[in-house]
Amino acid sequence: MINDKSAISVSARQARNLALAAQGFDQDESRPVTKRRIMKAIRQTGMLQVDSVNVLTRAHYMPVFSRLGVYDPVDLDQLSWGNARQRRLFEYWGHEASMIPVEDYRFYRWRMADAAEGKGTWGQIAKMIRDHPEFVRSILDRIEREGALAASDLEQEGASSSKWWGWSKTKTAMEFLFWSGQVMARKRRTSFERVYDLPERIIGPEALEPPMPRAEAQRALIRNGIAAMGIATEADLRKYFRLPTEDAKARVAEMVEDGELLQADVEGWKQPGYLCPHVNPRCRAKPTALMVPFDPIMWERDRVERIFGFNYRIEIYVPAEKRQYGYYVLPFMRNGEFVARVDLKADRQEGVLRVQSAHLEEGCDAATVAGDLMVHLSRLARFLGLSGVVVVPCNPFSVYLAGQHQD
């Protein structure tokens, strides 16, 4: 264990092990995946990113699968949107839109307060709070009186359907109220639209308590961040929770001075690394897992390349003819190394998991990788309620993978 303030040297392999050990991989097929284990995994990562892309499944379901294996998505739904007894998560802007443990709500109140004062607002939201405060207030009054409402509920009643940069006036007001913490998402509809209510009606009296001091809350987030990342640069810590640059610099400096963070010289890193003083730098972690583009490990592409030597770019917004690997590509990690990428689609009409393309990373053995990859693809199909895996033989490794499946 490390328990002094002196900078230490950390090898590239140790940095990789620290990063993986911190992320809570615990695939034990002999143990049932309970809500308790699901929440433990989420607390390890700090949050689950929410995204609307549904070609495979909603993004927030996948990190739990990657870490724990097959589980019942209904359990995560109840933890996210259940009644007061079931709910353990709330939605807010963490890394991006994220499901966050309720006990961390107090760590985000400073961000809500900033938004309420118009700090960091942009475009239509800035214009809305500047030019139409009475309209924003009227939306909040409706929710206070009537209970949970979505923006579309008000628009259907004629509250406003004028468009601002693709958002209606009502939608813009709702987004501001959500960002500033004056409303909270009670649930998401099948269309993925949020339904909003007052925070105190969702997570209880804590929403009405005075907020923590800004610096104290930010230090708490950095503690969560270093616990989730294992080892990180100042920029890594800042980006994980989208902290303001100057605030992040100040908090990291304070925590180094107080002995809460230890500075390290990391092999191959241009910037200093930071880690918890009591972590074991010789820990071992060699998970095997499929990861969606919105997995916490994949959030920051420069960090992925720095730690794993893996160049990854999401190609959802790239024209089809210009994509190198595919539309929704999941990296496949085997024993802690990225060894392949697969472009996946849940073909619900046919009831199969469709592997639209598969690519082997340079220097990896096709036979070894294909066998393990097919095991995990079959497991993913089972998790998604699909009957099996179909591989489109579009390139040499896809052909090999398809043959492996037939065997």
C-alpha positions, 0 to 999 in steps of 0.5 A: 500500500502507498501511504505517503505524499511522495510522487511514485513511478507507475508502469504502463501495465500497472496503470492499465490494471488500476484502470480496470480493477477500479471498474467493478468487473465481476462476472461470476456465472455461479452467482445471481445478479441481484439489485444489490450487485447491480447497485454496487457495479454502478457505484463503482463507475459513479453513473451510467450514461443514458443515450437514445440510440437503440440499435442494440439496446439502450446504452445504460443497460450494457455496462452492467451486463459487461461487468456482471453478465446476464441480469434482468433489465427490469431490476435496473428499471426499478432502480431507475424509475421505481417507486420511493422504496425501489428507486436508487438512481436519479437522472441528471447531467453527470458525465452526460445525461446519466443515471446516478446513485441517489446518495450522490444527489448532494454532490450535484447541487452546485451545478444546479445552482449555477444553471439556475443563475444562468451560468454556463447556459448557451443558445436557446436556453440562455435566451429562454431564461433571459427573455421568457422567465414568466413562461418558465415559471408557468411550466413549473407552476403546472407541474407543482399543481398537477404532478408529473408532465412531459413537454409533449403533454403541454404542447398537445394542450397548446401551451406552445409548439413554436420551434427554437433550433429544433426544440419547442419553446416548452421543451426548452423551458423543461430542459432548463428546469431539469438542468437547474434541478427545479424538476427531475425525471420521474420516468422515461416513456417508451419514446425515451421522452422524460416525464418531469416532477418536483425533486422532493416528490421523487427522492424526498426531503433531501431535495429541499436541504441546503446544498453542500459547499461547492468546493466540498461537493467537487472534492467528493466527485473527484473522490468518486472519479479516482475510485472509478478510474483507478489512476487519472490525469487532472483532465481525466478527473475533470472530464469524468464529471464535466467539472469546470477547468479552473475548479478541477485544477483547484480541487486536485491541488487541494487534495494533493496537498491534503494527502487525498491524492498521490501524484505519479509519473506514469510510463508513456503519459505526458501529464502527471497521474493521480491515484488514491494513496491507499490503492495497491499499484500491483493489483491485477485485472484481466476482464473479458467483456463487450463494451458499448461506445457509452461504457465509462471505460470508453468515454474519453477516447484519448484516455482509451488510447493512452491506457490501452493503445486502442484507437476507437471512434464512434461512427454513428454520425459518419456517412455509411460509405465512409465508416471503417468498422460500422454503425454501432461498434462494440470493442471486445476486451479479452483478458484486459486487452482490446482484441476485436470490434463487432458492429452489432444490431438486435434484429428484433423482427428476426429474433437474432443478434446480428453481427454485421461485421467483425474486425480482429485487432492487429497481432491477435490470434483469430482462433483464440479471439473468435472462440471467446467472442462467440461465447460473449455474443451468445451471452449477449443474445440471451441477455437481449431475449434473442434466440441466437447469433447470426454473423454476416460473413463480410470480411475474413475475420467475420467469415472465421467467426461465422465458421466458429459459430457453426462448429 
